[in-house]
């Protein structure tokens, strides 16, 4: 598992892969999605070496009316039913590719949407892909993040512990705060507080109230 979920930890701003901590594997994603979503705050996500610290996530479960898996398996959502520790990639509004981490046991249908990163690796590459310079805006939303990390549907179903993905646990020596609130851009289960963020981060997609 991703560690003691009652005590979350941060990591300092990182610039070299050598400074990163333990790589996460499938076993780290076998818990309920709302627990994994919290534990991922402060972790580092890299795609072909480009990425940063996860500062915002959203959890979804098959019993959740807002989840893509609520009505059961389809060709579109099949990857979200597992195995855990895989990528579920879908297109939002017909434009943006969004990245989710699959959770729970195979067949359950749960995942965590990666909503925002604090850029730490390959920032110039992200700027070129996004066509802007402001670092704070490079990955401040799931669609922006998908573009900055060059996420494509070809990554759907890929293991998160194999190239092009690398996911590293948050540094467990430093204490951080996690804030929670309702998820964004949904019309069902709108009051469920399964959006999580790094307290005080200026890189989240929208401030927490």
C-alpha positions in Angstrom: 0.0 0.0 0.0 0.9 3.7 -0.3 1.8 4.0 3.4 0.0 5.2 6.5 -3.0 7.1 5.1 -3.6 8.7 8.5 -0.3 10.6 8.2 0.4 12.0 4.7 3.8 13.3 3.8 5.3 15.8 1.2 8.4 15.9 -0.7 10.5 19.0 -1.5 10.6 20.4 -5.0 12.6 17.9 -7.0 14.7 18.4 -10.1 16.7 15.2 -10.5 15.3 11.7 -10.8 18.0 10.4 -8.4 16.3 12.4 -5.6 13.0 10.5 -6.0 11.9 8.0 -3.5 10.3 4.5 -3.8 8.7 3.6 -7.1 5.1 2.6 -6.7 3.8 -0.8 -8.1 0.4 -2.5 -8.5 0.1 -3.4 -4.8 0.1 0.3 -4.0 -3.2 0.8 -5.8 -5.3 -2.0 -4.3 -7.0 0.2 -1.7 -10.3 2.1 -2.1 -9.9 5.0 -4.6 -10.6 7.8 -2.1 -7.7 6.5 0.1 -5.3 6.1 -2.8 -6.3 9.6 -4.0 -5.2 11.1 -0.7 -2.0 9.0 -0.5 -1.0 10.2 -4.0 -0.8 13.8 -2.9 2.9 14.6 -2.9 3.8 11.7 -5.1 5.7 12.3 -8.3 4.4 11.3 -11.8 6.7 11.2 -14.8 5.8 10.3 -18.4 8.9 9.8 -20.5 10.8 11.7 -17.8 8.4 14.7 -17.9 6.1 15.6 -15.0 6.1 16.7 -11.4 4.5 16.4 -8.0 0.9 15.4 -7.8 -1.0 18.2 -6.0 -4.7 17.4 -6.9 -6.6 14.2 -7.4 -10.2 13.0 -7.6 -11.5 9.6 -6.6 -14.2 7.5 -8.4 -15.8 4.1 -7.6 -18.2 1.8 -9.4 -20.9 2.5 -6.8 -20.5 6.3 -7.5 -23.0 7.7 -10.0 -20.4 10.1 -11.2 -18.0 7.3 -12.2 -17.5 6.0 -15.7 -17.9 2.5 -14.3 -21.2 3.0 -12.6 -23.2 1.3 -15.4 -20.7 -1.5 -15.8 -18.0 -2.4 -18.3 -17.9 -1.0 -21.8 -15.3 -0.7 -24.5 -14.5 2.8 -23.4 -14.1 2.1 -19.6 -12.7 -1.5 -19.7 -9.3 -0.5 -18.4 -10.8 1.1 -15.3 -11.9 -2.4 -14.2 -8.3 -3.4 -13.7 -5.8 -4.8 -12.9 -4.8 -2.1 -10.4 -1.8 0.1 -11.1 -2.8 0.7 -14.7 -3.6 3.8 -16.6 -7.2 4.6 -17.6 -7.1 7.3 -20.3 -10.2 8.9 -21.7 -11.0 12.0 -23.9 -12.8 14.8 -22.2 -15.2 17.0 -24.2 -13.8 15.4 -27.3 -10.6 17.4 -26.9 -8.4 16.5 -23.9 -6.9 13.2 -22.9 -7.2 12.7 -19.1 -5.1 10.3 -17.0 -6.5 8.1 -14.2 -4.8 5.5 -12.0 -6.8 2.3 -11.7 -7.5 1.1 -8.1 -8.9 -1.9 -6.1 -9.0 -5.5 -7.3 -9.5 -6.5 -10.9 -13.2 -6.2 -11.8 -14.1 -3.6 -9.2 -14.1 -0.5 -11.4 -12.4 2.3 -9.4 -9.8 4.9 -10.2 -8.1 8.2 -9.3 -8.2 11.1 -11.8 -4.9 13.0 -11.7 -6.1 16.7 -11.8 -2.9 18.8 -11.3 0.8 18.6 -11.0 3.5 21.0 -9.7 6.0 20.8 -12.7 9.4 19.6 -11.6 10.9 17.6 -14.6 11.0 18.7 -18.2 9.4 22.1 -17.7 10.7 23.5 -21.0 9.2 20.5 -22.8 5.9 21.2 -21.1 6.0 24.8 -22.1 6.5 23.9 -25.7 3.7 21.4 -25.7 1.3 23.8 -23.9 2.4 26.9 -25.9 2.7 29.0 -22.8 5.4 30.0 -20.3 3.6 30.4 -17.0 4.7 27.4 -14.9 1.7 27.5 -12.6 -0.7 26.9 -15.6 1.2 24.1 -17.3 -0.6 21.3 -15.4 -3.4 23.0 -13.5 -6.2 20.8 -14.7 -6.6 17.3 -16.1 -6.7 18.4 -19.7 -3.8 20.7 -19.3 -1.8 18.0 -17.6 -2.7 15.5 -20.4 -1.3 17.9 -23.0 1.8 18.8 -21.0 2.7 15.2 -20.4 1.7 14.2 -24.0 -0.9 11.7 -22.7 -2.6 9.7 -25.5 -5.2 7.0 -25.7 -2.3 4.6 -26.7 -1.3 4.7 -23.0 -4.7 3.3 -21.9 -4.3 0.1 -20.0 -0.5 0.5 -19.6 1.2 -0.4 -16.3 2.2 2.6 -14.2 5.4 0.9 -13.2 6.6 0.5 -16.8 7.7 3.0 -19.4 6.6 5.6 -20.3 5.2 5.9 -16.7 7.1 6.3 -13.5 5.3 7.0 -10.2 7.3 7.6 -7.0 5.9 7.7 -3.5 5.9 11.0 -1.6 8.8 11.6 0.7 7.8 10.2 4.1 10.1 12.4 6.1 8.2 15.6 5.7 4.7 16.4 6.9 2.1 18.0 4.6 -1.5 18.9 4.8 -4.3 17.6 2.5 -7.5 19.5 1.8 -10.7 18.0 0.5 -13.8 19.2 -1.3 -16.5 18.3 -3.9 -15.3 17.1 -7.3 -15.4 19.4 -10.3 -17.3 19.2 -13.6 -19.8 16.5 -12.7 -23.6 16.5 -12.5 -24.1 13.5 -10.2 -22.9 12.9 -6.6 -21.8 16.6 -6.6 -21.5 16.8 -2.9 -19.2 13.8 -2.4 -15.9 15.3 -1.0 -13.6 13.2 -3.1 -11.4 15.9 -4.6 -8.1 16.2 -2.7 -5.3 18.7 -2.9 -2.0 19.7 -1.4 -2.8 22.4 1.2 -1.5 25.8 0.1 -0.4 24.7 -3.4 -0.7 27.3 -6.1 -0.7 24.6 -8.8 -4.2 23.2 -8.2 -6.8 23.6 -10.9 -9.2 25.5 -8.6 -8.8 26.8 -5.0 -10.4 24.7 -2.2 -13.0 26.4 -0.1 
